[in-house]
């Protein structure tokens, strides 16, 4: 499943006899919902899902372009966006420059759980870890606060929570541009 520019999803299926070779034989391959050979490529940084009900323990190798430098810029629409880490290393969202993102203040009596921009990272157990962007999420140690990402207890994200190439959900409340820089 790949998210389209219009905000929907395109579905593709891997069939053992999916590609018509034109000579009465068929080869395995990816097809679209009409069984035509898939001709769509993944955009750099695009998230996608692979669901294999017959082989839940399968290992997949995805090959493609690695960022040529340490900076990548991605625009997101308001609402849920399935995206992927653009880096071959894990990173902390507080190390990313975010333009246009606006979060609530922590003091909003935990209403920020429902109103703050959010990142959802799938766990090994199949659930999600949730992180929220707050206008006053980072304690500067001098009585002032800076915007930043926090966990569900409002502790600043201190670890590299988004692993290399991992897909994650990003839900901004308005259109946002993220500049990823290492």
C-alpha positions, 0 to 999 in steps of 0.5 A: 500500500502506497499513499498517493499525492491526492491523499488516498492509497494505491494497493499492489499485490504480489502474485506468483503468476502475476505478470503475463509474459505474452507467450502464454506463460506468467512470471511472479511480480507486483500488480495493481488492483486490476492485475496490471503490472505495477509501474509505480515507484516509491518516492524518497521518504515515502512510507508504505506497508507490506502485509503478507498473511501467508508468511508473517515472518518474511524478510524483505529487502528494499533497495533504492537511493540513499540521500546524497547529502545530510539534508532532506525537506518534506512537506506534509498535509494536515492529518495522518501522513505515512512517511519514512525515515530518509536516513540510513541511521536512527534519529531524534525528532528534536534534531529535525528543523520543523517549519510551520509546525505549531503545538499547544502548551503543556499547561493545557491540562493534558488536552494536548494529547488530542490537539498536538501534532503527533508521531506514532512509531510502531513497536516490536509488540505491534502497538505504537509509541506516541510523541507530541509536539508542544510549544513549551516541551523542552526545559532549557534549564533556566526557567524558559521552555522551547518547542519540541517533541515529548512522550506521553508523560511530557518528557522530552524525547531524548533517544533516536526513536525513528530507526533507519528507513522505518515508516511512521505516522506523522499527524500535524494539525496544519500543513508542515514542512520538515527539514531533516538535517543530520 
